[in-house]
Every structure is written in C-alpha cells, then in structure tokens.
C-alpha cells in the first residue's frame, strides 16, 4: 500500500500464473443463477433492450464516422485501405476477447483483472470495450464482424498493467480517469453531434462526471439529460468514436452558479462486466 509501483509490480508477476484457474472459478460462479447475474432468455425484455442499446451505440459511432469522412476525405483516403475484421474502419487492428476474472487486488481502485495478457497481444494503454450487448446477438443483427462489434459496445476502460497471462484494466470510473469527449443526441431517428469538446473524469463510485459545464449551455438546451457521451474520434488508441454512456443528471455547481456538473452513467455497469474485448490497433 505504501511502496511505489516500481517495487511491487514484479511481485504481481508471481500471482499471475493463477489466472487460468481464476477464470475457471469465475465461470463456475456465473453458472449458478443469482439475483444480480441470472441469465436472460432471448425473448426477455432485457435482452431486447440490450440489443437496442447496441444498435444505438453503433448508430452514434457511425454518425460520428460520417462527419469525419466528410471533413477529412483526402486525409482518410489512404486509411480506408486498412481493415478491422474485414471491415474498413480507418485503422488496422483486431479485437482480443478476454474473460473478467475478478476485481484487482487494489480494492480501492476501479479496476478489473482479465484472463488475457502479453502472450495474447494485450499491451498497456490499449482500450477495453464491453462484450455484453452484441456478443450473443449473432449475424441476424449485423454484429458478427469486427467493426459492428467494436462500435456496438461501450468503452469501459484502458489496460493499465500486463503480465504474460493476465492484465489489469483501469475502468473509466476510476479517479485517475481524465479524457476528452464529445456529446450527441438522437432526434427524429437521427444522431447529431453537439458542438465542442468536454473533459470526462471518474468519480470512483461506478459513475463518471463532466464538470464545469457553462450554465448557459444547459439553460439554452444545448445539453440535456439523456445525451450520449462518446470518445474523441481522433483518439489514437481507438479507430473511431465509441459510446461511453449517457448524461444521467445535470447538477448545479454549488460553488459557482455559472457552471453545472453532468453525472454520467456508463454504458455498461461495472457489476455486469463478464467479458471484454481489448482493441489492439497494431494487430492484423
């Protein structure tokens, strides 16, 4: 707890050999239904809601992508020759599936340990997205290929540390999270990006936050509850804008009436993370 990471990180390598065993036990625990983690049937309303969320995420991401292409046709002409899972996505890359085997030993951090490591191509700094909304939907919904799976899910965090067989993902709700994001909303069946960028931070309690938003933007209707939060489409670790979550609540800043804070609900709850995809931008 008090020693610097450079001293203690080598000790983590000793325990990582148990990752395959942890994965087995985690799978056995999920086999038994519970109030929180019971499996849902394909005709359950919750399954239909998950499918709808996946398609909305895909719609939002592709809408941002269209804006990029319209603005940067010449710059992207060469990038479109590279593919992800057979789909032209603007960047070379692949998805590495991994099972979540439990929270990190540092319980005060918002993180998860996954059963995939350096031997699988996982590297520090890579983006981790959920594998909940599209993983069981199949080709019938058009989510069977790399592009649709990537854009249909939600960003959940970034790889912070790797060993040969496991890796640690720092979730977006962690207090150390800070990243530039865009906002957008669905209106009349279309998705439109809002002007400008915002700074997203983690709250440490499973929630995210955008602070110091000008009150004039809120009062003028520029920002509304329900607006979609997406990653910066120019972020190097991702090939396109990925959904993060939605504006859950707009809270007045008690210290300064000219600003407001946005409470952001992540697209997938930390408690629902059983599988993830790590995006490897350099993979074939």
Secondary structure as UniProt FT lines:
FT   HELIX           5..15
FT   HELIX           16..18
FT   HELIX           19..31
FT   TURN            35..37
FT   TURN            42..43
FT   HELIX           45..71
FT   HELIX           73..76
FT   TURN            77..78
FT   HELIX           79..81
FT   STRAND          83..84
FT   TURN            85..86
FT   STRAND          87..88
FT   STRAND          93..103
FT   TURN            107..108
FT   STRAND          111..114
FT   HELIX           118..120
FT   TURN            124..125
FT   STRAND          127..130
FT   TURN            135..137
FT   HELIX           139..141
FT   HELIX           146..152
FT   STRAND          154..162
FT   STRAND          167..171
FT   TURN            172..173
FT   TURN            175..176
FT   STRAND          178..187
FT   TURN            188..189
FT   STRAND          190..193
FT   STRAND          198..202
FT   STRAND          207..214
FT   HELIX           215..219
FT   TURN            220..221
FT   TURN            225..226
FT   STRAND          228..231
FT   TURN            233..234
FT   TURN            236..237
FT   STRAND          243..252
FT   TURN            254..255
FT   TURN            257..258
FT   STRAND          259..266
FT   HELIX           270..272
FT   STRAND          275..280
FT   TURN            281..282
//
